[in-house]
């Protein structure tokens, strides 16, 4: 059952998310005239395939190559990572900074069906959501509304329309979670402890953990693995269970957290 935030809390949440920038932005119910549509329409075959092709062209142009020369799965990964990062970022920042989680389930979400559209992410009713007064409650609600609903539907749509293995998509998603945790912790260092606690709980969820896990740093070559907030990098680093295939882009090596990186450390692109 959803709760109702205190008066003005919804507007305060939007301001907080806007202030964080990047993938954290969330709109209240978009006014008439925008291109926002229900999440199911964003993930519908024609719209999603068109989005893949637009992103494929952009990536190919940036690499100085024809679009038909770029593996289409690179564009699928890029689209999926972008949308997953928005879901994770909004969920984490809302829970950590406001102890409130908007309803981010598939039936509540709205977004532009095109790349770089007017509304990156929105919800039908910003006042519909959940009070999350502890990291445990926040993790439980995020798993229910994001992992088990909107993110699951994103995976299924990208697998179906982008002909991409589920293992790639799940690992993209978990890697995106780690990235969102790192960004939020860096932008709000005073809340780094809460970010780390929530992150550890989410990474322990079986559906999330299927995409990657913490590995003893002693088992990894230098430069391999990604740091996770609250985890001593001298002890452990995150390594995903799949590959995003971005290395198919010219001059782009393996990501530091790639499943292939421990075996091919010399092909890793240095993290920034």
Beta strands, then each sheet from edge to edge (+ up, - down):
strand 1: 36-38
strand 2: 100-102
strand 3: 109-112
strand 4: 122-123
strand 5: 129-131
strand 6: 212-216
strand 7: 236-240
sheet 1: 1+ 3- 4+
sheet 2: 2+ 5-
sheet 3: 6+ 7-
end
